[in-house]
Amino acid sequence: MPTVADFRAAGIRLPGPCEKWADDADLIRGVVDRVGDKWTVIVIGTLGDGPRRYTDLHQLVPGISQRMLTLTLKHLVRDGLVERTAFAEVPPRVEYSLTPLGHTLLSSVLALAQWAYEHRDDIRNHREEFDRASVAR
């Protein structure tokens, strides 16, 4: 995948928001990719209600596999959006919660999910229309 430096070396101007990001464009694209991921949106939205144990999250996020939940949480912890707290108890207990940085993302994530909900019928209709037109060709 070409980097910003590759585009600049080739004398190509980056369009849209990428132009403003300068040398941080690769990092910002990675962040947008992470926070725009469907599982991230749902996990962040779920943690907005407060700390959750892994098992609770797995039950509250329909359709996510254990592997994908584990990877999503690991990435969110790495990016500083989620905190993992291990309690020295028997049996061991681990909770996940939003960090202050994660809370700054919450309203955007909830707005995106709300937009998807409000426009679900429009999207469904457009998909059906597109699929019908594709089959007719």
Summary of the structure (lengths in Angstrom):
residues: 137
radius of gyration: 19.3
end to end distance: 33.6
largest distance: 62.8
contacts: 329
relative contact order: 0.11
helix: 66%
strand: 10%
